[in-house]
Amino acid sequence: MRVKILMILSLVLLGCSSKEEEQPKETNTPNTTFITSKNTSIAGEAITLAFNTDQPNANYKLQVKNAYGNVLLNPKNSTDKNITFNIPKNFTRIAGPFRWKLLSNGETLHNGKHSITTNAPKATYVESYFGPRSVTAGRNDFSMLTISPTDAYDNPVDDGTEVTVKYQFLENIDEQKITTESFIAWYNVASTLKSGRILVTSECNGTTSKELATIVYPANAVNFNISSSSAHNFADGNQIVTFTSDIIKDEFGNVVTNGTLVTFVIKNEDNSYLYTIGTTINGIAEAKTLHPDKAASWEIQAFVTGAAESNTTEFEFKAAIKDYPVHFSKGNRNIDIGPFESFMKQLIPDGLLLKLEVYDTEGNFIESKITTTKSGVCNIFLGEYFLPDGEYLFKINAAGITKEFTKSINGDTVK
């Protein structure tokens, strides 16, 4: 029994001694004071934060944090009572606040904020943007000039910094003063009534930007007039008729841009339409087309799509070919047409269209052939594979003249 009591007392004493050993040791927190008087500086200036301490050899760290990141610094100098930290250049050159904490063994001893202002007096750089680079005349359009002035370290200058905008057109040079807001300044340069080039530039703190430009193009065309001309008015299918506009302008008197597309629409007596196109050079559009191959009456009108239209002009074509002979041979299977003679009894140019239509005696359509003239004549041969023997109605049309023949095809006997 006595032995058991001694063993229990020994265990109790051991437990008490182990608890005493587990108790944490007391730490001595350094007594520090922030002694740097300035809490603002200019971008690019060296920044040093200093503290007074009763334990200069303690494990001190300075945490510095701004919008771009953070860093943990070791003290650069220590004396009997002071410790100092040099802020890195990549922090001192960025305008805006940064925050700091003095740490010792993970414990925050002090914290604060330091503000950095832009360094515009050292140097100012001006970035400018201008667009769109083309506008239309008329005061309803504009190009925006955007200016972004920065200091030597690419920090935006302070809001309210004055910027001078200058712009030139023809003999006029205008000037406007604006101020920065939210890092930028901007100005709308209105288009002019006349076409041309507007030059703009800007200046801030004695630094000028590069020269920028916008082109003022003419506005939409207004209605205009056209005319037509040709060497003669005979419908020979060979000569060229020319359609010409007068100088096409916008509502402000500006000549439309070179290359403006003008469509000339032609309506004939059958209410059929054809068209030809031209583009403007110095405001004048010109288009050409061939004469028809038969008498015709044309009405011509021109359009600048979605913008303007011209007057309507007329052109009358007289028949150049009055008649032509037709000769059947070889059992009426061979047909020689021509010669075709024009208005001065000359042979017509190659390429006149001729069409032959074949009908039975009851007027039912059977076949057709199309050919063109060569050396003033054309020839059609109706082989047995194309048309068997029998009686047929032939209609021949060329130069607007239609001729009809009823012929019996029977071998190669001429009838």
BELSULUR-V35394 format. One record per residue. N is the residue number from 0. RES is the residue in one letter. PSI is psi in whole degrees, 0 to 359 (999 if undefined). NEAR is the number of other ideal C-beta (glycine too) atoms within 10 Angstrom. Layout:
N RES PSI NEAR
N RES PSI NEAR
This chain:
0 M 317 4
1 R 323 6
2 V 318 6
3 K 319 8
4 I 319 9
5 L 320 8
6 M 320 10
7 I 318 9
8 L 323 10
9 S 318 10
10 L 320 9
11 V 318 10
12 L 321 9
13 L 319 10
14 G 320 9
15 C 320 9
16 S 325 9
17 S 326 8
18 K 324 9
19 E 324 7
20 E 331 6
21 E 347 6
22 Q 134 7
23 P 150 5
24 K 148 4
25 E 135 5
26 T 151 8
27 N 100 8
28 T 129 11
29 P 148 19
30 N 110 10
31 T 155 20
32 T 133 13
33 F 120 16
34 I 359 14
35 T 124 14
36 S 330 6
37 K 134 10
38 N 14 12
39 T 155 12
40 S 172 16
41 I 143 15
42 A 133 20
43 G 341 18
44 E 146 14
45 A 140 9
46 I 128 20
47 T 130 12
48 L 129 23
49 A 146 15
50 F 146 23
51 N 137 14
52 T 153 23
53 D 356 12
54 Q 78 15
55 P 342 18
56 N 9 10
57 A 168 17
58 N 88 12
59 Y 144 22
60 K 147 15
61 L 118 21
62 Q 125 15
63 V 132 20
64 K 131 15
65 N 192 17
66 A 342 8
67 Y 348 10
68 G 192 9
69 N 164 13
70 V 153 14
71 L 121 11
72 L 147 17
73 N 152 11
74 P 141 21
75 K 325 10
76 N 143 12
77 S 136 15
78 T 195 10
79 D 332 8
80 K 345 13
81 N 150 16
82 I 144 25
83 T 152 16
84 F 130 21
85 N 122 16
86 I 132 21
87 P 155 11
88 K 324 12
89 N 348 12
90 F 323 20
91 T 343 19
92 R 358 17
93 I 117 17
94 A 145 21
95 G 179 14
96 P 151 14
97 F 151 21
98 R 150 13
99 W 155 22
100 K 134 16
101 L 122 23
102 L 148 16
103 S 116 18
104 N 41 12
105 G 0 7
106 E 134 10
107 T 120 10
108 L 320 19
109 H 157 15
110 N 158 12
111 G 186 13
112 K 141 10
113 H 132 20
114 S 138 11
115 I 127 24
116 T 162 15
117 T 156 23
118 N 58 21
119 A 324 23
120 P 331 10
121 K 313 12
122 A 146 14
123 T 131 19
124 Y 141 17
125 V 115 20
126 E 130 14
127 S 147 22
128 Y 142 13
129 F 128 23
130 G 160 12
131 P 161 11
132 R 6 10
133 S 138 13
134 V 169 22
135 T 150 19
136 A 150 22
137 G 5 18
138 R 357 11
139 N 350 10
140 D 160 18
141 F 160 14
142 S 141 23
143 M 128 13
144 L 121 25
145 T 126 14
146 I 134 23
147 S 89 19
148 P 140 27
149 T 162 21
150 D 191 24
151 A 340 16
152 Y 21 19
153 D 25 13
154 N 134 20
155 P 140 18
156 V 166 25
157 D 149 15
158 D 143 12
159 G 359 8
160 T 134 18
161 E 136 14
162 V 133 25
163 T 126 15
164 V 130 21
165 K 139 15
166 Y 144 23
167 Q 137 15
168 F 124 18
169 L 241 10
170 E 359 5
171 N 135 9
172 I 118 10
173 D 157 11
174 E 136 9
175 Q 144 13
176 K 128 11
177 I 172 16
178 T 156 11
179 T 149 20
180 E 128 11
181 S 47 7
182 F 347 13
183 I 164 16
184 A 148 26
185 W 156 16
186 Y 136 19
187 N 120 9
188 V 112 21
189 A 148 14
190 S 160 23
191 T 173 19
192 L 335 14
193 K 148 13
194 S 154 21
195 G 203 12
196 R 131 11
197 I 126 21
198 L 137 14
199 V 152 21
200 T 167 20
201 S 160 26
202 E 138 19
203 C 125 23
204 N 38 16
205 G 357 7
206 T 128 14
207 T 153 13
208 S 176 22
209 K 162 10
210 E 132 12
211 L 161 19
212 A 152 15
213 T 146 24
214 I 129 16
215 V 110 23
216 Y 156 17
217 P 153 22
218 A 188 22
219 N 145 15
220 A 154 26
221 V 170 16
222 N 149 11
223 F 179 21
224 N 153 13
225 I 163 22
226 S 165 14
227 S 150 18
228 S 155 10
229 S 164 15
230 A 330 10
231 H 174 14
232 N 27 17
233 F 140 19
234 A 78 24
235 D 358 26
236 G 16 21
237 N 317 16
238 Q 160 16
239 I 134 11
240 V 138 22
241 T 132 15
242 F 131 26
243 T 136 17
244 S 162 22
245 D 185 14
246 I 118 13
247 I 130 27
248 K 167 17
249 D 184 22
250 E 346 14
251 F 8 16
252 G 7 12
253 N 137 22
254 V 133 17
255 V 159 27
256 T 141 17
257 N 138 10
258 G 1 8
259 T 128 21
260 L 129 12
261 V 126 26
262 T 124 16
263 F 117 25
264 V 129 17
265 I 128 21
266 K 128 17
267 N 184 14
268 E 343 10
269 D 9 8
270 N 28 6
271 S 153 8
272 Y 143 10
273 L 163 12
274 Y 159 14
275 T 156 18
276 I 157 13
277 G 161 20
278 T 151 14
279 T 142 21
280 I 120 11
281 N 36 9
282 G 353 19
283 I 129 17
284 A 142 26
285 E 137 15
286 A 154 22
287 K 155 13
288 T 163 17
289 L 152 14
290 H 151 22
291 P 169 21
292 D 9 23
293 K 165 19
294 A 136 18
295 A 159 18
296 S 116 13
297 W 142 20
298 E 126 14
299 I 133 23
300 Q 144 16
301 A 154 27
302 F 138 17
303 V 109 22
304 T 127 11
305 G 7 7
306 A 304 15
307 A 164 20
308 E 162 17
309 S 179 23
310 N 171 13
311 T 126 12
312 T 158 16
313 E 152 10
314 F 123 18
315 E 133 10
316 F 128 23
317 K 152 12
318 A 130 19
319 A 332 28
320 I 119 22
321 K 326 10
322 D 169 10
323 Y 146 22
324 P 155 11
325 V 132 13
326 H 126 12
327 F 144 17
328 S 174 14
329 K 58 14
330 G 29 18
331 N 12 23
332 R 337 20
333 N 129 16
334 I 120 22
335 D 125 15
336 I 129 21
337 G 183 21
338 P 150 14
339 F 126 26
340 E 137 16
341 S 196 21
342 F 342 16
343 M 25 9
344 K 13 6
345 Q 153 12
346 L 141 14
347 I 157 25
348 P 155 14
349 D 147 12
350 G 4 12
351 L 130 27
352 L 134 15
353 L 137 22
354 K 132 13
355 L 127 19
356 E 135 17
357 V 128 19
358 Y 155 17
359 D 179 12
360 T 346 11
361 E 2 6
362 G 10 7
363 N 132 9
364 F 137 11
365 I 296 13
366 E 169 12
367 S 158 11
368 K 142 15
369 I 135 11
370 T 177 15
371 T 160 11
372 T 152 24
373 K 127 12
374 S 34 11
375 G 356 17
376 V 169 18
377 C 159 23
378 N 139 13
379 I 131 17
380 F 128 12
381 L 91 23
382 G 165 8
383 E 330 11
384 Y 337 6
385 F 320 13
386 L 118 15
387 P 170 9
388 D 148 13
389 G 184 12
390 E 134 12
391 Y 160 20
392 L 125 18
393 F 131 20
394 K 121 15
395 I 127 20
396 N 127 16
397 A 141 25
398 A 32 25
399 G 6 14
400 I 125 15
401 T 133 11
402 K 142 14
403 E 138 11
404 F 139 13
405 T 120 10
406 K 147 18
407 S 129 13
408 I 120 22
409 N 95 13
410 G 222 10
411 D 21 11
412 T 129 11
413 V 130 10
414 K 999 10
